[in-house]
Amino acid sequence: MKSELYDESLLKGLAEGDKRSIEIIYKDHFNSIQALIINNNGSSDDAKDIFQEALIVLYEKVRSGSFELNCQIKTYLYSVSKRLWLKKLSVSNRFVSSAEDPESTYPVEDEIEAHEKRDAEFDMMEKAIAGLGEPCKSLLEAYYLKKQNMQVIAASFGYTNADNAKNQKYKCLLRLKKIFFAHYKNGIDHE
């Protein structure tokens, strides 16, 4: 019961982006993931990468608000890490089967698939933004990433007023959407 409450508080902290909770999760669970990766043809750097990805999968699940962990954080991270690593090994043809304890894993195929789909969508969005060109790219970055208001953007980009900047932002978004969905459609066609 104590470990369930401990895990719950860590998950709550993770969902809120609490640095201390993330550090505790890392400290408590990284070594077992590192051992898994190193014992299965990986390096310490591979272990760091896989652990980071597994932590992102867990973070995305707890941020969704509908996630209910039915095992310990340790088991979940181990399962996600193992699936990610086996997938990476099979892609690089370094897969070596080892006996496993079925109690030490948790079914995470859907989470991995959703995570990979989201990564592919982010890649497509990056390509779409790169193909957007100027001034649209800088304008959207100023508004969405730098959180600048329309008055500041109008002054920075030489628009006569905030309404003109807002209209240009709208046109840029339409253009970005068109480019993204062209990439997205092509990405789906190639699968």
C-alpha positions in Angstrom: 0.0 0.0 0.0 2.8 2.4 0.9 4.5 1.8 -2.5 1.2 2.5 -4.3 0.8 5.8 -2.6 4.5 6.6 -3.2 4.1 5.8 -6.9 0.9 7.8 -7.1 2.6 10.9 -5.7 5.5 10.5 -8.1 3.0 10.2 -11.0 1.2 13.3 -9.9 4.5 15.1 -9.7 5.5 13.8 -13.2 2.2 15.0 -14.6 2.9 18.5 -13.1 6.4 18.5 -14.4 7.9 18.5 -10.9 11.6 18.3 -11.3 12.1 16.5 -7.9 9.6 13.7 -8.9 11.4 13.2 -12.2 14.7 13.0 -10.4 13.4 10.4 -8.0 11.9 8.3 -10.8 15.2 8.5 -12.6 17.2 7.6 -9.5 14.9 4.7 -8.5 14.6 3.1 -11.9 17.3 4.0 -14.3 19.8 1.3 -13.1 17.4 -1.6 -13.8 16.8 -0.2 -17.3 20.5 0.3 -17.9 21.1 -3.3 -16.8 18.4 -4.5 -19.2 19.9 -2.6 -22.1 23.6 -3.5 -21.4 22.7 -7.2 -20.9 21.0 -7.1 -24.3 23.7 -5.8 -26.6 23.3 -2.1 -25.7 25.5 0.7 -24.3 25.1 3.1 -21.5 24.1 5.8 -24.0 21.4 3.4 -25.5 20.1 3.0 -22.0 19.8 6.7 -21.4 18.0 7.2 -24.7 15.6 4.3 -24.1 14.9 5.4 -20.5 14.2 9.0 -21.7 11.7 7.6 -24.3 10.0 5.4 -21.7 9.7 8.3 -19.3 8.1 10.4 -22.1 5.6 7.6 -22.8 4.7 7.5 -19.1 4.6 11.3 -18.9 2.2 11.5 -21.9 0.0 8.8 -20.4 -0.3 10.6 -17.0 -0.8 14.0 -18.6 -3.8 12.5 -20.6 -5.7 12.3 -17.3 -7.4 9.0 -18.1 -4.3 6.8 -17.3 -4.6 4.4 -14.4 -1.4 2.6 -13.5 -2.2 -1.1 -12.7 1.3 -2.0 -11.7 4.4 -0.4 -10.2 6.2 2.5 -12.0 9.2 0.2 -12.1 7.3 -2.6 -13.9 5.7 -0.1 -16.4 9.0 1.6 -17.2 10.8 -1.7 -17.6 8.1 -3.0 -19.9 8.1 0.1 -22.1 11.9 0.2 -22.2 12.1 -3.5 -23.1 9.6 -3.1 -25.9 11.4 0.0 -27.2 14.8 -1.7 -27.0 13.6 -5.0 -28.7 12.1 -2.9 -31.5 15.4 -1.0 -31.9 17.3 -4.2 -31.9 15.1 -5.9 -34.4 15.5 -2.8 -36.7 19.3 -3.0 -36.4 19.3 -6.8 -36.6 21.0 -7.2 -33.2 18.1 -9.0 -31.5 19.2 -11.8 -29.1 16.4 -13.6 -27.3 16.7 -14.0 -23.6 14.6 -15.8 -21.0 12.3 -13.4 -19.3 10.2 -13.4 -16.2 6.6 -12.7 -17.4 5.8 -11.1 -14.0 8.4 -8.4 -14.6 6.7 -7.0 -17.7 3.4 -5.2 -18.4 1.6 -5.1 -21.8 2.5 -1.7 -23.3 2.2 -2.3 -27.1 -0.6 0.3 -27.5 1.4 3.0 -25.7 4.5 2.3 -27.8 2.4 2.5 -31.0 0.7 5.7 -30.0 4.1 7.2 -28.9 5.7 6.3 -32.3 2.7 7.7 -34.2 2.9 11.0 -32.3 6.7 11.1 -33.0 6.0 10.6 -36.7 3.4 13.4 -36.6 5.9 15.7 -34.9 8.5 14.9 -37.6 5.9 15.7 -40.3 5.0 19.0 -38.5 8.7 19.9 -38.4 9.0 19.3 -42.1 5.8 21.3 -42.7 7.2 24.2 -40.6 10.5 24.0 -42.4 8.7 24.2 -45.8 6.6 27.1 -44.6 9.1 29.8 -45.4 9.4 33.4 -44.1 7.8 35.5 -42.7 5.2 32.8 -41.8 7.7 30.6 -39.9 9.0 33.5 -37.8 5.5 34.9 -37.2 4.1 31.6 -36.0 7.1 31.0 -33.8 6.8 34.5 -32.3 3.1 33.9 -31.5 3.1 30.3 -30.4 6.6 29.7 -29.0 7.7 33.1 -27.8 4.1 33.9 -26.7 4.3 37.5 -28.1 1.0 39.4 -28.5 -0.3 40.8 -31.8 0.8 44.4 -31.0 4.4 43.2 -30.5 4.3 41.0 -33.6 2.8 43.9 -35.7 5.7 46.1 -34.7 8.4 43.5 -35.2 7.1 42.4 -38.6 6.2 45.8 -39.9 2.4 45.4 -40.1 0.3 48.5 -39.8 -1.7 47.2 -36.8 -2.5 44.1 -34.7 -5.5 43.1 -36.9 -3.3 42.9 -40.0 -0.8 40.8 -38.0 -3.6 38.6 -36.9 -4.9 38.2 -40.5 -1.4 37.2 -41.6 -1.1 34.7 -38.8 -4.4 33.1 -39.9 -3.1 32.9 -43.5 0.1 31.3 -42.3 -1.8 28.8 -40.3 -3.8 27.8 -43.3 -0.7 27.4 -45.3 1.0 25.3 -42.6 -2.1 23.1 -42.3 -2.1 22.6 -46.1 1.6 21.6 -46.1 1.2 19.4 -43.0 -1.7 17.4 -44.4 0.1 17.0 -47.7 3.0 15.4 -45.7 0.6 13.5 -43.5 -1.3 12.0 -46.5 2.0 11.0 -48.1 3.2 9.5 -44.8 0.1 7.4 -44.5 0.3 6.3 -48.2 3.9 5.0 -47.7 3.0 2.9 -44.6 
